Amino acid sequence: MNNKISRRDFLVTSGLLAGSTVLNPVDGLKASATVGSNAEKLKVALVGTGSRGCGMWGRDLVKRYPAYLEFVGLCDINEGRLAFGKEYIGVNCPTFTNFEKMMKDTKPDLLIVTTVDATHHDFIIKGMEMGADVLTEKPMTIDEHKIQAILDAEKRTGKKCRVTFNYRYSPHRAKIWELLRAGEIGELTSVDFHWYLDTSHGADYFRRWHRLTEKSGSLWVHKASHHFDLLNWWVDSDPETVFGLGSLEFYGKNGQFRGENCRTCKHTKTCNFYWDITKNDYYKKIYVDNEKYDGYLRDGCVFKNDVNIYDKMAASIKYKNGVQVSYSLTTYSPYEGYRIAFNGTKGRIDAWIQESKPVNDANYDEIVLFKNFNRREYIQVPHGTSGHGGGDNLLRDQVFIPNTPDPLKQCAGVRDGALACLIGIAARKSIELNKPINISELTTIQPNVRKEYTL
């Protein structure tokens, strides 16, 4: 850690995928070559100083990678939150409310985008046009037109965009990938994947800006793109056709009473969803203390009439290689987690993960491997030591530490980011039009039988 990585080394293309003749789309965002003691640090700029930007992609980077990177600029439209972000992250760099001025003045090597989902494409495209590679929070964007604009910009500028799919990096999900690639259940034929958000975390999406489809793309995109990326990675093929169902039947207009936000509501004694944001010092400082600048209420009512996203969703997904997927997302479950099963020609893999209210205090997650005509096998995977099932630090290490290998193909480029969003976008369109939607009709991306790293 005493050596410093050159920003030129960080941005250099490092080579070919094993067994492939095409370039890894994110090699431009992976450190490579020799690290020299007199080399420069990577120059990083961040746009969006909300909770994720200040924490996972701000303060955590400063603490974990001081020898490899330096922040040269922070940007946000909320000047109060921007000032808090600078202090909380622990940097001395300049701050900006004008994005283009930040890019011109600081000339970063890497731009990190953690803004409202609907604005991601603006900053990704402008960032690449102004000379930076981009690391963006998921979802990459919220509709097919914005996806196409990002694809075109990456080709036009020669810069790279990487999407932060940290779920790929958790040890439990990585182990499933290894079992599938090893052929433990033969040829994969179908997947049953059901995700449950509880009445704490799940409800939180309906308090925030995520409750508006025009800002989040709905939970089909904001939340489920995480799950769809896992499926694309596990199945090792591209989605071809999607049919979706969905409704809003619990939150929003379905509530018996409502208010503007929890702090001003007259129903605090009777509402099960009452949440006192002022008891969380971090949220108070980053959001409550800065409402006066933009009017954003972090503790909005989950029953507001403007909620226009679905809270119950299901989709049937057909992959180009013939694998069929049954997927569902419920947002008002008593516990949070998921159940998943992979069916193959020689067996089945099952897993049931409870991320809240676990059934025991074990420090591992379990995978059950069934092989036809054999006894079941229980595989225990130790918990990771960082957020998102242990994936956060592994993802960040791969981005910022030189020569970190990628044996499980966990790096996610612009094509991966697009396809994860496109499943949710197709499901949304399917509900509106009451018909299956072909992925090939949405953008210039044409589904492949096996995953390829070209557009």
Residue, then its C-alpha position, 0 to 999 in steps of 0.5 A: m500500500n506504500n506504492k501509488i497507482s498511476r492514473r494512466d495505468f488505471l485506465v490502460t486496457s489490460g488484456l483479453l479474457a481467458g479463452s476469448t478474443v474480445l476485450n473485457p468491457v471494464d478493463g479500462l476501469k481495472a488497474s493494471a501494469t506496474v505500480g511505480s512509487n513516484a506515480e500519480k494517484l487516480k483522480v476521482a470526482l463524485v456527483g451525488t452526495g446522498s447517503r450512498g455517495c457519501g458512504m460507500w463511494g466516499r468516506d469508505l474509499v478515502k479510508r480504504y484506498p488512500a495510496y491509490l486515489e484522491f478526490v478532486g471534486l464533489c458535486d450536488i445540487n443541494e449546497g447544504r448536503l454538499a458541505f456535509g458530504k465534504e466533511y463526512i467523506g473527509v476530503n479537502c477538495p473543492t465542491f461544485t453545484n455546477f457539474e460541467k464546471m467541476m469536470k472542466d476545473t478538476k479533469p478527473d480520471l474517474l467520475i462516480v455517479t450516485t445521483v437520482d436514477a433518472t439523471h444517471h445518463d446525463f452525468i455518465i454521457k457528459g462525463m465520458e464526453m469530458g474525458a473521464d471513465v465512469l463508475t455508476e451506481k445501479p441502475m445504470t439508467i431507467d428507460e431504453h432511450k437513455i440506455q441507447a444514449i449511453l451505449d452510443a456515448e461509450k462507442r463515440t468517446g472511447k471511454k468506459c462505464r462500469v456498473t456497481f453490481n456488488y451482489r455478484y461479489s458476495p461469497h454466497r452468490a459467487k459459490i452458486w456461480e461456481l457450482l453452475r459453471a462446474g456443471e454440478i446439476g448438468e445443463l441449467t433449464s429453469v430458475d425460480f427466483h423470489w425476492y422479499l422486501d420487508t416492512s422496514h427496508g421495503a417500505d423505505y422505497f415508498r418514503r423516498w423519491h423511488r416511489l416515483t417511476e419517473k425518477s427510479g424507473s420503478l422497483w422493476v429497475h431500481k431494485a430488481s436490476h440487482h436481481f436481473d444482473l445476478l440472473n444474467w450472470w448465473v444463467d450465462s446468457d442474455p434475456e430474450t423475452v419478458f412478460g410481466l405482471g404488477s400492481l400497487e395494492f398495499y402502499g400509496k393510495n391503499g393506506q387508510f390515512r396519510g400525511e406529507n411526512c412522518r414528522t408532521c403527521k397526525h397519525t404517528k401513534t396509530c401508523n405502523f410505518y411511523w419512522d422518526i428520522t431524527k433518531n438517526d444522526y447521520y440521516k438528520k445531518i445529511y437530509v433533515d438539516n438540508e431540506k431547506y435547500d431543495g425541499y426533499l423529505r427523506d421521511g415521506c409518507v408511504f401512503k402518499n397519493d403520488v406513489n406510482i410504482y408497483d409494490k407486487m411484481a412477477a415476471s416470466i423471462k426466457y433466455k436466448n439459451g432456452v433457460q426459463v425464469s420465474y421471478s417475483l418481488t414483494t415489498y411488504s413481507p415480514y422478513e427480507g431475503y430471497r428463495i432461489a432454485f436452479n433446475g438442471t438436467k442432473g439435479r437442483i440447487d436450492a437456497w433460502i436467505q433471510e437478510s432480516k430476522p434470520v432463523n438462527d445466529a449461524n455465521y454462514d449461508e447455506i446452499v443445498l445441492f441435490k443430484n438426481f438419484n443421490r443424497r442432498e449435500y449441504i454447502q455452508v458459505p461463511h458470511g462476508t465482512s462487508g455490506h451486500g452479503g460481503g460483496d462491497n469490499l470485494l467489488r471496491d478492491q477489484v476497481f481500485i487495487p492494481n492487478t486484481p484478477d476477475p476469475l468469476k467474471q464479476c466485472a460489469g460493463v455497460r452491456d451488463g448494466a443495460l441488460a439488467c435494466l432492460i428486463g425491468i423496462a420490458a416487464r414494465k412495458s409488458i404490464e402496460l401493453n399486456k403482451p410479451i416484450n422482446i429485448s431486441e426491440l428496445t435497443t441495438i443490443q441483440p441477445n446472445v446465446r452465451k454472454e459476450y462482452t461486445l455491444 
